[in-house]
């Protein structure tokens, strides 16, 4: 649909005008737009049913990242985040990537892993074999637990038994139930199935089932994104395209080789990932846990992303990580803003949402690497951060940008400096 305000760039619009653009482009109703704006989002009554001891609501900014083309489809991406430069960085990198066709994504079936810890076994190996002999019977019992999920094409897919021979408490067994949760995140379905199966597992193994819970290392449920940025798109200012490309590759190599750098590198990826996960009311803590565990899956913590130069000299990047997100059930169903966010993206399945999230993570990673490899991370970040400092100093209206611009020009973004500039501005304005 045509942009109703085509003569001005999105970031130059007022919040109300940006919302109008989003409504037109995504076909949002007035009610859905109000939910995205926060005017009619989560109510106190709804919140009181979600967690304990509710006293109020806590707001964070919701921005819309632009320029994303994912598998040939234009996508507006809602991002909930308090840190400046994240939405702008993702939007700008998406613009560079679209010159190479945008982002290409794929994902696995929504398979989650439930774990049972089986203790007090006289013979771990014999118990393992007994459980494997009854594998089909256990899967049949698991299949009967959630007939609705079964009708939707989900349910149990496999059962594995792993011996843990060296632990602080001695040997025990771990039973893995591989479960297709369809469009749910899957925690409730998995945990229910594990609890229902535990008496049968105890009877077969002769042991005692202790923990019964899903694993957040969802390595059967990976999502992937890749992009190619034409070399010509990388040049800017005084920086040659080859210089920018090679600087990005050197920065990535640092993260690939060193866990201290990899931790911050991957945090940059998660800046984008978490912002979309939050916008859709998914469990960002589970996503964080799975991502960082996956980054250490070889026994050494390393970069989640990969960057290289192709035969034509273009910059190519890819990202793969576990992405256990849902579009049904839980907070996603309860929260009006989350439902509006899904509609804004045109999301129809959990896998589609997972792929969008990983594409945003890759764009965010590129934004950080490009900044680090060229003008430094602080230039763009601090100019945006300066506005927050100006507001903290008491600036209002047009004063905010005036104070922020002065601090950015001076490269001195501090509260005391913001207060001094604000006092000076007000003295001048008051004659």
Number of C-alpha atoms within 10 A of each C-alpha: 8 8 14 15 13 9 7 10 9 17 12 9 13 10 13 11 15 19 19 17 20 19 19 15 17 16 15 19 12 11 15 22 24 17 20 26 18 16 11 14 19 16 12 13 10 14 18 14 11 14 8 8 9 12 9 10 10 5 8 13 12 21 23 21 22 21 19 27 21 23 16 12 11 16 20 22 25 25 28 23 20 13 15 17 20 24 24 20 23 29 23 19 24 28 19 23 26 20 15 17 16 25 28 18 21 17 21 16 15 27 25 28 27 26 21 24 20 26 21 16 18 13 13 21 16 13 23 22 14 14 22 18 12 14 15 13 13 19 19 12 14 22 18 14 17 15 13 11 19 16 9 11 11 20 27 26 14 16 19 15 19 14 16 13 13 9 8 6 8 10 18 24 24 20 24 22 26 22 26 25 26 23 22 22 25 24 19 15 20 26 18 17 24 23 15 14 19 20 12 17 22 18 12 17 24 19 20 18 23 13 15 23 20 25 18 22 23 24 21 19 21 23 27 24 27 23 26 23 24 21 21 15 17 18 14 11 5 9 13 13 19 16 15 22 29 16 18 23 21 16 19 23 18 16 22 20 14 14 18 12 19 22 17 13 23 22 18 21 26 25 21 26 26 24 26 32 25 20 26 28 24 21 18 19 13 19 23 20 15 20 25 21 19 23 21 14 13 9 9 12 21 25 26 23 25 17 22 19 16 13 7 8 16 20 27 20 23 22 22 24 26 27 33 32 28 28 25 17 13 18 19 25 15 17 20 24 27 27 22 26 27 20 16 23 17 18 17 12 16 23 26 21 24 30 25 29 26 31 31 31 30 30 34 29 27 26 24 22 23 22 19 16 19 16 12 13 16 13 14 16 17 20 21 19 19 26 24 19 23 28 19 14 21 14 24 13 8 8 18 21 19 16 27 27 18 18 23 18 10 10 14 15 23 14 18 13 18 26 19 12 21 23 15 13 15 12 10 9 8 7 5
